[in-house]
Amino acid sequence: MLKIQGLNTYYGDSHILRGVDVEIPAATSVGLLGRNGMGKTTLIRSLMGYVKPASGRVQVDGKDVTGQPPEKMARLGIGYVPEGRGIFPNLSVRENLVMSERPGLDGRREWTFDRVMQTFPRLSERLDHGGQQLSGGEQQMLSIGRALMTNPRLIILDEATEGLAPLIVAEIWRVIGEIRATGIATLIVDRDWRKVLAHTEQAVVMQKGRIELAGPSRELAEAKDRLADYLGV
C-alpha cells in the first residue's frame, strides 16, 4: 500500500535520510527501529509531507505522492500519531475527536465515536475536559483515538509509549494489538524493541539515515547479536 524508494532528505546542509527504501503492504504491521537521531522521525515526516525530500519517491497504491501536504496524505487514508501527541489543548476531548471523524476511503465507519469510547473508557470520563487538562497517558489515548476516527488504512505511531507509566504503556500496547486485529496497517516506532518486534510482522532498523537491517520481525528478534550493533541491546 505504501512504498518508499530511495528517499534522501536534508535539514539545511545535514544529509539525514540516505536512500531509504521501506514497503508497508496493506493490513501489515511494520516496526521502525534505531537509536535516537538515526532518522526515524525524519522518515515519517518526509513520507507525511511535513518535510520535502530532496530525491526519491513515496507511493500510495502505486501513485507518486512525494511531497504532498499532510492533509493530502490524511485523505489517502494515513493516520498519524506524532511524537509529542499533537492534540489541540484548547479543545475538549469530545471536540478533538468529533472534528476528525470521517469515513474511510471505501466508506467504512468501523471506528466511530462510541467505539473509541469503548476502547478508551478513561476518555469517556473526560469528555468535557480540555486537552491541556489531561495526563500524559490520557493525551496519548486521545491522539490515537483521534487518528482512528479518520478510519485509516494505515496508522503511524511515533513513540506512542514514551514517558508513560507502566500501566498506561501496557494499555497502549493492548490497543495497538486491537488496531492490528481490525486489518489496519501500522508503522510503529518505539524504544522497546522487544514489544515492537512482538507486535509486527516485518521490521527495519535504521543507522545514520540508512536501512541496515530488514526482515521478518520474528527472525530479527532472534538475531540479538546483529541488533546489538544498531540498538545497543
Secondary structure, DSSP 4 states (H G I P E B T S, - for coil): -EEEEEEEEEETTEEEEEEEEEEE-TT-EEEEE--TTSSHHHHHHHHHTSS--SEEEEEETTEE-TT--HHHHHHTTEEEE-TT----TTSBHHHHHHTT----TTS---S-HHHHHHH-HHHHT-TTSBGGGS-HHHHHHHHHHHHHTT--SEEEEESTTTT--HHHHHHHHHHHHHHHHTT-EEEEE-S-HHHHHHT-SEEEEEETTEEEEEEEHHHHHH-HHHHHHHH--
